[in-house]
Amino acid sequence: MPTIDAQPFPYEFGFDHVALVCIDMQRDFCQPGGFAESLGDDISKLQPCIPVIAKLQEAFRRCKLPIIHTKECHKPDLSDLPTAKRNRGNPKLKIGDKGPMGRILIDGEPGTDFIPECAPEEFELVISKPGKDTFYSTVFDDYLKTRKITHLVITGVTTEVCVQTTMRCANDRGYDCVLVEDGTDSFFPEFKDVTLRALVAQGGIVGWTCKSEAILQALAPGAPGVRAAAA
Ligand code: C5J
């Protein structure tokens, strides 16, 4: 059972009970010409985590460990979109309107799809979630419980919105979560910093944070337990 360097103290997980969670690595948030950029968000702020998440995905796949991908999106008829969510934010461009890459945050539209660097492979779970919390109105909890997954390695964007919300909701359900510090980004780096600090404050009140290198070392070929997990 690997124990890795983490904040506020070492994080331990079993190969049979861990999953990688990649939150909302969508074109509209991360790519030039997408929804975020059209709102004036600086997408360069989200780029550093992309190769890190890709490397973690590669390592989890090599070890045959589960990867769960989420995308924030709504049904084309907007039946799962609360009016309050639609009306909030930039009034010129709302969820469901035609954006630079198709209808904004609508399932199946090009902008809602994953960036190629972090895209799911066949048989990896993709969760289309209407909220910031990955548990809300999805199969996430059932999937984790069925597979006896108790430990979540969390990555994605944006740190203080969907990533933090999901980690807090997972913590309340009893999952042990570690957020990968270099595997998450925000349009507002100061929000990322304070989120990382808040999650581990008070003795890990929400969970742990760690560097990707700590996870990669634990999953490296030849590391204890890895051979058995990949067999
Ligand atoms: C996510 C958002 N994915 N910032 N959404 O964090 O609206």
Residues whose N, C-alpha, C, O or C-beta is under 5 A from the ligand:
A	BS01	C5J	D24 E72 V157 T158 V161 C162 V163
